[in-house]
Amino acid sequence: MECRNHTETGIIRTMPNATIAIIGGGPAGLMAAETARDAGREVHLFEATGSVGRKFLIAGKGGLNLTHSEPRPGFDARYRERSAEVGRWLDGFDGEALREWARAQGVDTYVGSSGRVFPMDRKAAPLLRGWVRRLRDAGVRFHVHHRWSGRDEAGALRFDTPDGERRFEAGAVILALGGGSWPQLGSDGAWQGLMRERGVDVAPLQPSNCGFDMDWSPFMARRHAGTPLRHVVAHWRDAGGNERARQGECVVSETGVEGSLVYALSADLREAIARNGSALLELDLAPERSLDQLQAALARPAGGRSLGERLRRLAGLDAVKVALLHEVLDKARLADPGVLAATIKRLPLELKRPRPLAEAISSAGGVRLEALDDSLMCKALPGVWCAGEMLDWEAPTGGYLLTACFASGRLAALGAIAASAAPAGAPMDGDR
């Protein structure tokens, strides 16, 4: 619902010292709004699109993965080089706290076989609808179709709206503008220039939890795009040069590979491409068979069977895995049992580039945490806090992304509350 208390000059009149403006209606912004309103502050939330929580809804379309049951400190380690900083956010609101919060909203959760946590009905829409309704009933003012465009000379926030520019005066501002993935849902990263102009250090946005391109043959791209690669083990090197292995599933795409297994490795693979121009990902196509077993089986006489039939019978490979072998081995090496067995155990894929940021599930980069104080206030912009995916951290899928967004939104709001001068229960003006 859009606030209606605009004056003829286009300025929304409030009690500036008592008001917290939140820009961005994703989970971080909504949690900031709830925290600030619970503390008795006047809260106005601005959203560039026509409704809040759009990415939250789409992410939950196949089942809302709210958080993960992994205990800390293992949970914290999922945030890689930012584990210590994000861990401090989680000290105030971790995965268990998020489950308790959902339960208080009337949404019970369960732990799936992978450790991921879902609402009992697996749906995002009921949780979001109830949350927004409660916030509105509590007095949070929602302003949709308000795209932030900076500040005027007097410090008022400026917004582009269908009715022209609007300005807003607030005592504290919380930015929860999202990253750069899925721009059609509102997170387009357009805020980067505005922040840099104000002296805030921003790391370039990059794709995270993304697929990668490589040079498939026309046959591979045409015949097997969209085909899952099941029961494989990925081998790669992390940022420290250590060899790592992980079992899972991925998908052959028209341009390369994608899917949950690849997403989990995307940060290391992306950084390897940045360092070396490409990244090597090796797949064990038959993890249940040893190299010696494969060599012995493939050395047997063919008995008139085709190579594809032999690989299916002797190595358990399906059509897409056989096609991958044809992608990397010529005819002579395919006929060599030793080379063929070794390649089944370590199929090399040269990844050339990550898929575009707009296609990624999430983004890396953003406002550097070194540019913020412990409450997430910008050191270069006193009175302005940042939260959510616009900050410079990343995490794998599995509920870790959402948990940190909730935790950072709460922490930023606590900082804004502590810095604002409004007494608890300050009256609201205008419509609710």
TILOTOR-715491 format. One line per field, with one value per residue (C-alpha): x, y, z; chain; residue number from 1. Coordinates in Angstrom, 2 decimals, always signed. Each point is the difference from the previous one (the first is absolute). Layout:
BEGIN
X (X/...)
Y (Y/...)
Z (Z/...)
chaine (A/...)
num (NUM/...)
! end
This chain:
BEGIN
X (+0.00/+1.39/+0.08/-2.35/+1.36/+1.94/-0.07/-0.27/+3.79/+0.52/+1.48/-1.35/-0.29/+0.93/+1.67/+3.56/+1.87/-2.53/-0.19/+1.92/-0.15/+0.68/+0.72/-0.53/-2.79/+1.83/+0.53/+2.73/-2.15/-3.12/+1.90/+1.47/-3.51/-1.32/+2.88/-0.27/-3.77/+0.13/+2.25/-2.67/+1.59/-1.91/+0.89/-0.42/+1.04/+0.65/-0.02/+0.90/-2.39/-3.72/+0.24/+2.47/+1.73/+0.00/+3.28/-1.00/-3.12/+1.81/+2.76/-2.68/-1.91/+1.46/-0.05/+1.10/+3.39/-0.14/+3.23/+2.24/+0.26/+3.81/+1.31/+2.40/+2.90/-0.33/-2.93/+2.19/+2.75/-2.38/+0.62/+3.64/+2.29/-2.87/-0.78/+1.18/-2.01/-3.17/+0.46/-0.42/-3.30/-1.09/+0.85/-3.12/-2.20/+1.05/-1.76/-1.72/-1.19/-1.38/-1.98/-1.35/-0.94/-1.88/-1.79/-1.12/-1.44/-2.07/+2.32/+1.49/+3.10/+1.67/+3.52/+0.34/+2.32/+2.76/-0.20/-1.86/-2.90/-3.39/-3.47/-2.31/-1.92/+3.28/-1.64/+1.35/-3.19/-1.95/+2.97/+0.62/-3.67/-0.45/+3.24/-0.88/-3.51/+1.35/+2.53/-2.68/-2.32/+2.86/+0.36/+2.77/-0.70/+0.65/+0.84/+0.14/+1.23/+2.54/+3.47/+2.73/+2.07/+2.20/-0.33/-0.59/+2.14/-1.97/+0.50/-3.51/-0.31/-1.05/-2.22/-1.16/-3.67/-2.72/-1.25/+3.38/+2.76/-0.79/+2.21/+0.06/+1.56/+1.19/+2.21/+1.56/+0.19/+0.42/+0.93/-0.97/+0.19/+1.05/+2.80/+0.00/-1.55/-3.52/-0.32/-3.52/-1.05/+1.50/+3.60/+1.92/+3.02/-0.77/+0.86/+3.74/+0.68/-1.96/+1.98/+3.38/-0.83/-0.50/+3.40/-1.16/+2.35/-1.89/+1.43/-1.23/-3.00/+0.70/-2.14/-0.23/-1.81/+0.16/+0.63/+3.09/+0.66/+2.24/+0.35/-2.41/-0.20/-3.24/-1.15/+0.49/-1.79/-2.88/-0.50/+0.73/-0.77/-2.16/+1.09/+0.96/+3.33/-0.87/+2.28/+3.24/+2.87/+1.55/+3.73/+1.41/+2.50/-1.05/+1.42/+2.93/+0.94/-1.30/-1.71/-3.62/-2.71/-3.77/-2.74/-3.27/-1.91/+0.25/-1.52/+1.39/-1.15/+0.04/+3.19/+1.66/-0.94/-2.26/-1.98/+0.41/+3.43/+1.48/-1.65/+1.63/+3.45/-0.68/+2.08/+3.17/-0.64/-0.70/+3.18/+2.05/-1.27/+0.91/+3.55/+0.72/-2.47/-1.78/-0.82/+0.44/-2.91/+0.46/-2.92/+0.07/-2.77/+0.00/+0.85/-1.23/+2.66/+3.76/+2.51/+1.33/-3.50/-0.72/+3.31/-0.53/-3.59/+0.81/+2.96/-2.33/-0.83/-2.82/-1.94/-1.60/-1.57/+0.26/+2.08/-3.14/-1.51/+3.21/+0.25/-3.58/+0.47/+3.51/+0.18/-3.65/+0.19/-3.12/-0.17/+1.03/+3.09/+1.01/-0.45/+2.30/+2.72/-0.35/+0.36/+3.46/+1.51/+0.76/-0.62/+3.45/-0.17/-3.55/+1.36/+2.69/-1.46/+2.50/-0.63/-3.74/-0.18/+2.14/-2.22/-3.16/+1.53/+1.25/-1.86/+1.60/-2.27/+1.57/-2.32/+0.49/-2.22/-2.87/-3.46/-1.15/-0.82/-3.64/-0.39/+1.73/-1.90/+1.90/+2.90/+3.38/+1.49/-1.78/+0.61/+3.21/-0.42/+3.13/-2.00/-2.53/+0.15/-1.08/-3.67/+0.27/-0.06/+2.01/+3.06/-0.12/-3.76/-0.96/-3.65/-0.08/+0.07/+0.24/-1.34/-0.63/+1.44/+1.32/+2.82/+3.27/-0.56/-1.19/-1.24/-1.16/-3.66/-1.58/-1.50/+3.26/-0.80/-3.38/+1.26/+2.72/-2.45/-2.38/+2.85/+1.56/-3.37/-0.60/+3.50/-0.25/-3.36/+1.40/+2.76/-2.48/-2.21/+2.92/+1.00/-3.49/-1.48/-3.62/-1.58/-1.60/-3.61/+0.42/-3.27/-0.43/-1.36/-2.03/-1.79/+1.10)
Y (+0.00/+3.41/+2.76/+2.90/+2.86/+1.80/+3.78/+2.16/+0.40/-3.75/-0.29/-2.67/+1.74/-2.04/+0.41/-0.22/-0.79/-2.70/-1.57/-2.90/-0.32/-3.45/-0.24/-3.48/-2.47/-3.33/-2.14/+2.29/+3.11/-1.63/-1.33/+3.47/+1.46/-2.52/+0.58/+3.78/+0.06/-2.40/+2.60/+2.67/+1.84/+1.54/-2.16/+0.68/-2.70/+0.89/-2.52/+0.71/-2.60/-0.41/-2.45/-1.20/-3.37/-0.89/-1.89/-1.68/-1.31/-1.25/-1.62/-1.89/-1.12/-3.50/-0.09/+2.81/-0.94/+2.30/-1.00/-2.99/-2.26/-0.19/+0.93/+2.82/+0.61/-2.14/+2.19/+3.11/-1.57/-0.03/+3.73/-0.62/+2.97/+1.91/-2.73/+2.02/+3.10/-1.85/-2.18/+3.14/+0.72/-3.55/+0.41/+2.15/-1.95/-3.41/-2.86/-1.22/+3.53/+0.22/-3.21/+1.40/+3.22/-1.97/-1.98/+3.28/+0.94/-3.19/-1.87/-3.25/-1.37/-3.37/-1.20/-1.81/-2.91/+2.38/+2.09/+2.81/+1.58/+0.57/+1.17/-2.96/+0.95/+0.96/+3.22/+3.56/+1.91/-0.67/+0.99/+3.20/+1.02/-0.47/+1.83/+3.05/+0.10/-0.02/+2.72/+2.19/-0.59/+0.95/+3.35/-0.53/+2.24/-1.58/+2.14/-2.02/+1.21/+2.18/-0.36/+1.62/+2.55/+1.48/+3.04/+3.70/+2.85/+0.10/-3.72/-1.14/-3.34/+0.22/-2.52/-0.34/-0.96/-0.22/+3.36/+1.69/+0.51/-0.39/+0.95/-1.41/+1.18/-2.59/-0.19/-3.30/-1.91/-3.74/-1.08/-3.57/+0.30/-3.53/-1.12/-0.21/-3.37/-0.35/+3.73/-0.53/-0.46/+3.31/-0.79/+1.62/+1.40/+3.55/+1.29/-0.64/+3.35/+1.93/-1.58/+0.51/+3.67/+0.35/-1.51/-3.50/-2.81/-2.45/-3.24/-0.74/-2.32/-3.47/-3.09/-2.52/-3.33/+0.00/-2.21/+0.09/+0.05/-2.32/-0.96/-2.87/-1.57/+0.84/-3.60/+0.21/+3.33/-1.11/-3.53/+0.23/+3.56/-0.29/-3.57/-0.69/-1.52/-2.19/-1.73/+1.79/+1.22/+3.36/+0.62/+3.53/+2.24/+2.64/+3.51/-1.38/-2.54/-2.93/-2.82/-0.44/-2.52/+0.11/-2.39/+1.17/+0.70/+2.63/+0.65/+0.33/+3.36/+1.27/+1.94/-2.05/-1.31/+1.21/-1.40/-0.48/-1.68/+2.69/+2.79/-1.27/+0.35/+3.22/+2.34/-2.10/-0.56/+3.69/+1.03/-2.59/+1.44/+3.51/-1.18/-2.38/+0.75/-3.33/-2.50/-3.77/-2.04/-3.77/-2.39/-3.58/-1.50/-3.36/+0.64/-3.44/-1.72/+0.15/+0.77/-3.57/-1.44/+2.19/-0.80/-3.73/+0.13/+2.17/-2.21/-2.93/-0.82/+2.10/-3.01/+2.02/+2.55/+3.72/+2.22/+1.65/-3.37/-1.16/+3.18/-0.41/-3.63/+0.13/+3.52/+0.86/+3.10/+1.49/+1.74/+3.45/-1.33/-1.92/+3.18/+1.84/-2.58/+0.61/+3.73/-0.36/-3.12/-0.70/-3.39/-1.40/+0.87/-1.29/-3.37/-0.05/-1.69/+1.70/+3.51/-0.57/-1.27/+2.89/+2.51/-1.53/+0.57/+3.52/+1.50/+3.43/+2.96/+3.37/+2.75/+3.26/+2.53/+0.22/+0.63/+3.65/+1.61/+0.45/-3.81/-0.79/-1.05/+2.57/+2.42/+0.50/+3.42/+3.11/+2.45/-1.16/-0.91/+2.03/+3.08/-0.68/+0.11/-2.91/+1.04/+0.06/+3.81/+1.52/+1.73/+2.52/+0.62/+0.37/-0.86/-2.46/-3.75/-2.82/-3.55/-3.12/-1.06/+3.47/-0.70/-1.66/-3.61/-3.15/-3.43/-3.19/-0.82/-2.09/+2.71/+1.75/+2.97/+0.71/-0.43/+2.62/+2.40/-0.26/+0.32/+3.04/+1.76/-0.45/+1.20/+3.12/+0.86/-0.37/+2.42/+2.51/-0.35/+0.65/+3.09/+1.49/+2.42/-1.13/-1.15/-3.42/+0.18/+3.29/+0.90/-0.58/+2.61/-0.63/-3.14/-3.47)
Z (+0.00/-0.95/+2.58/-0.90/+2.09/-2.74/+0.06/-3.09/+0.00/-0.21/+3.51/+2.34/+3.36/+3.05/+3.38/-1.44/+3.19/+0.88/-3.45/-1.49/-3.78/-1.44/-3.70/-1.43/+0.67/+0.07/+3.13/+1.38/-0.40/+1.42/+3.02/+0.55/-0.15/+2.52/+2.41/-0.18/+0.36/+2.96/+1.65/-0.47/-2.89/-2.87/-2.99/-3.71/-2.46/-3.65/-2.85/-3.64/-1.42/+0.53/+2.91/+2.61/+0.25/-3.70/+0.00/+3.26/-1.72/-3.11/+2.05/+1.91/-3.07/+0.13/+3.80/+2.32/+1.45/+3.01/+1.77/+0.70/+3.03/-0.09/+3.46/+0.56/-0.50/-3.13/-1.04/+0.28/-2.13/-2.99/-0.33/-0.95/+0.58/+1.64/+2.53/+3.00/-0.91/-0.95/+3.08/+2.12/-1.77/+0.73/+3.68/+0.16/-2.41/-1.31/-1.76/+3.17/+0.75/-3.53/+0.54/+3.26/-1.79/-2.68/+2.70/+1.58/-3.40/+0.09/-2.38/+1.28/-1.70/-0.53/-0.83/-3.31/-0.72/-1.14/+3.18/-1.71/+1.89/-1.66/+1.07/+0.47/-3.16/-1.77/-1.23/+0.17/-0.79/+3.23/+2.15/-1.98/-0.13/+3.73/+0.77/-2.10/+1.44/+3.55/-0.80/-1.53/+2.95/+2.33/-1.75/-2.56/-2.99/-3.40/-3.05/-3.22/-3.40/+1.79/-1.52/+2.08/-1.93/+2.74/+2.24/-0.61/+1.33/+3.25/+0.61/-0.87/-1.77/-3.63/-1.77/-3.57/-0.12/-2.68/+1.33/-0.24/+2.54/+3.68/+2.92/+3.50/+3.24/+2.50/+3.06/-1.08/-3.27/-0.54/-3.51/-0.88/-3.78/-0.91/-2.28/-3.77/-0.80/-1.41/-0.84/-1.33/+3.63/+1.10/+1.04/-2.84/+1.86/-1.20/+3.48/-0.48/-1.66/+2.59/+2.82/-1.66/-0.63/+3.74/+0.79/+0.93/-1.05/-2.22/-1.41/-3.55/-0.09/-1.39/-0.62/+2.83/+0.11/-3.78/-3.00/-2.23/-3.71/-1.98/-3.64/-0.62/-3.43/-1.88/+0.56/+3.77/+0.28/-2.20/+1.27/+3.72/+1.17/+3.09/+0.78/+3.63/+0.97/+2.96/+2.49/-0.85/+2.15/-0.85/+0.54/-0.01/+1.77/+2.48/+0.34/+2.02/-2.66/+2.02/-1.85/+1.01/-0.83/+0.30/-1.07/-1.48/-3.18/-2.71/-3.42/-3.50/-1.35/-3.57/+0.74/+2.74/+3.44/+2.79/+2.93/+3.72/-0.04/-2.26/+1.99/+3.18/-1.61/-1.87/+2.17/-0.39/-3.72/-0.64/+1.80/-1.92/-3.28/+1.17/+0.87/-2.86/-2.78/+0.49/+2.74/-0.01/+1.30/-0.01/+0.34/+1.18/-2.12/+1.81/+3.67/+1.06/-2.15/+0.54/-2.71/+0.10/-0.35/-3.01/-1.70/+0.42/-1.25/-3.03/-0.98/-0.68/-3.62/-1.40/-1.24/-2.77/+2.37/-0.71/+2.26/+1.37/+0.88/+1.67/+2.05/+1.11/+1.00/+1.43/+1.48/+0.59/-2.20/-1.56/-3.38/+1.21/+1.78/-3.10/-2.02/+2.40/-0.63/-3.73/+0.69/+1.56/-1.63/-3.64/-1.62/+0.79/+3.71/+0.27/-1.17/+2.71/+3.15/+2.31/-1.33/-0.16/+3.61/+1.27/-1.79/+1.45/+3.44/-0.79/-2.96/-0.56/-0.75/-0.78/+1.19/-1.88/+1.79/+2.46/-1.34/+0.09/+3.31/-0.99/-0.17/+3.29/+3.10/+2.05/-0.28/+1.61/+0.61/+1.21/+2.83/+1.64/+3.65/+0.77/-1.03/+2.80/+3.77/+2.21/-0.30/-3.84/-0.19/-2.85/+1.41/-2.86/+0.46/+3.66/+0.46/-2.93/+0.61/-2.56/+0.15/-2.04/-3.31/-0.84/+2.46/-1.05/+1.08/-1.69/+0.99/-1.67/-0.45/+2.71/+2.22/+0.81/-2.25/+1.57/+3.55/-0.42/-1.67/+2.96/+2.52/-1.68/-0.33/+3.71/+0.92/-2.18/+1.55/+3.52/-0.95/-1.40/+3.09/+2.34/-1.96/-0.40/+2.49/-0.08/+3.26/-0.06/-1.18/-1.89/-1.75/-3.72/-2.37/-3.14/-1.10/+1.06)
chaine (A/A/A/A/A/A/A/A/A/A/A/A/A/A/A/A/A/A/A/A/A/A/A/A/A/A/A/A/A/A/A/A/A/A/A/A/A/A/A/A/A/A/A/A/A/A/A/A/A/A/A/A/A/A/A/A/A/A/A/A/A/A/A/A/A/A/A/A/A/A/A/A/A/A/A/A/A/A/A/A/A/A/A/A/A/A/A/A/A/A/A/A/A/A/A/A/A/A/A/A/A/A/A/A/A/A/A/A/A/A/A/A/A/A/A/A/A/A/A/A/A/A/A/A/A/A/A/A/A/A/A/A/A/A/A/A/A/A/A/A/A/A/A/A/A/A/A/A/A/A/A/A/A/A/A/A/A/A/A/A/A/A/A/A/A/A/A/A/A/A/A/A/A/A/A/A/A/A/A/A/A/A/A/A/A/A/A/A/A/A/A/A/A/A/A/A/A/A/A/A/A/A/A/A/A/A/A/A/A/A/A/A/A/A/A/A/A/A/A/A/A/A/A/A/A/A/A/A/A/A/A/A/A/A/A/A/A/A/A/A/A/A/A/A/A/A/A/A/A/A/A/A/A/A/A/A/A/A/A/A/A/A/A/A/A/A/A/A/A/A/A/A/A/A/A/A/A/A/A/A/A/A/A/A/A/A/A/A/A/A/A/A/A/A/A/A/A/A/A/A/A/A/A/A/A/A/A/A/A/A/A/A/A/A/A/A/A/A/A/A/A/A/A/A/A/A/A/A/A/A/A/A/A/A/A/A/A/A/A/A/A/A/A/A/A/A/A/A/A/A/A/A/A/A/A/A/A/A/A/A/A/A/A/A/A/A/A/A/A/A/A/A/A/A/A/A/A/A/A/A/A/A/A/A/A/A/A/A/A/A/A/A/A/A/A/A/A/A/A/A/A/A/A/A/A/A/A/A/A/A/A/A/A/A/A/A/A/A/A/A/A/A/A/A/A/A/A/A/A/A/A/A)
num (1/2/3/4/5/6/7/8/9/10/11/12/13/14/15/16/17/18/19/20/21/22/23/24/25/26/27/28/29/30/31/32/33/34/35/36/37/38/39/40/41/42/43/44/45/46/47/48/49/50/51/52/53/54/55/56/57/58/59/60/61/62/63/64/65/66/67/68/69/70/71/72/73/74/75/76/77/78/79/80/81/82/83/84/85/86/87/88/89/90/91/92/93/94/95/96/97/98/99/100/101/102/103/104/105/106/107/108/109/110/111/112/113/114/115/116/117/118/119/120/121/122/123/124/125/126/127/128/129/130/131/132/133/134/135/136/137/138/139/140/141/142/143/144/145/146/147/148/149/150/151/152/153/154/155/156/157/158/159/160/161/162/163/164/165/166/167/168/169/170/171/172/173/174/175/176/177/178/179/180/181/182/183/184/185/186/187/188/189/190/191/192/193/194/195/196/197/198/199/200/201/202/203/204/205/206/207/208/209/210/211/212/213/214/215/216/217/218/219/220/221/222/223/224/225/226/227/228/229/230/231/232/233/234/235/236/237/238/239/240/241/242/243/244/245/246/247/248/249/250/251/252/253/254/255/256/257/258/259/260/261/262/263/264/265/266/267/268/269/270/271/272/273/274/275/276/277/278/279/280/281/282/283/284/285/286/287/288/289/290/291/292/293/294/295/296/297/298/299/300/301/302/303/304/305/306/307/308/309/310/311/312/313/314/315/316/317/318/319/320/321/322/323/324/325/326/327/328/329/330/331/332/333/334/335/336/337/338/339/340/341/342/343/344/345/346/347/348/349/350/351/352/353/354/355/356/357/358/359/360/361/362/363/364/365/366/367/368/369/370/371/372/373/374/375/376/377/378/379/380/381/382/383/384/385/386/387/388/389/390/391/392/393/394/395/396/397/398/399/400/401/402/403/404/405/406/407/408/409/410/411/412/413/414/415/416/417/418/419/420/421/422/423/424/425/426/427/428/429/430/431/432)
! end
